C-alpha cells in the first residue's frame, strides 16, 4: 500500500489487508502471557465452556488486526502514535485454524487546530474470519503527520 498522510485520507475510504491464520499454540502462548483464562489456555477445559472449544483472547484479535494494517506500511511515514481506542467490541470467537483479515475504514479526518503539521484520523478496524463473519471492531484515533 502507498504511504498516506492525514491529508491523503478521506471519510468512507476503505483498505483491506491480507490474512493471518491462528494456531492453537499461538493462542495458548498469548494467553499464558496476557490473558490467562481457561478457555484461552486449555482445549479440554475450553470444550466444557460456553464456547465449546479453545478461543483466542479478544486482545490477541485486536493486536493481530492492528498489526495487519500497520504492517501494510501505509502509515509508516506519518504515524505519531495514538491518543486512544474507542468502541471496542467482540462479536464472535476466533478459533485455532481461523484466518483473520482486517478491513479498515476512514471515519473522520480532523486537522489539529493548534498544530498545523498534524491531526487525527479516526479509523474503524473490523476483523473478519475466513467465512467473512465479523469477529471484532474498534476505532483507533491515529495521530498523523500532514504533508
C-alpha positions, 0 to 999 in steps of 0.5 A: 500500500502507498504511504498516506498522510492525514491529508491523503485520507478521506471519510468512507475510504476503505483498505483491506489487508491480507490474512493471518491464520491462528494456531492453537499454540499461538493462542495458548502462548498469548494467553499464558502471557496476557490473558490467562483464562481457561478457555484461552489456555486449555482445549479440554477445559475450553470444550466444557465452556460456553464456547465449546472449544479453545478461543483466542483472547479478544486482545490477541484479535485486536493486536493481530488486526492492528498489526495487519494494517500497520504492517501494510506500511501505509502509515509508516511515514506519518504515524505519531502514535495514538491518543486512544481506542474507542468502541471496542467490541467482540462479536464472535470467537476466533478459533485455532485454524481461523484466518483473520483479515482486517478491513479498515475504514476512514471515519473522520479526518480532523486537522489539529487546530493548534498544530498545523503539521498534524491531526487525527484520523479516526479509523474503524478496524473490523476483523473478519474470519475466513467465512467473512463473519465479523469477529471484532471492531474498534476505532483507533484515533491515529495521530498523523503527520500532514504533508 
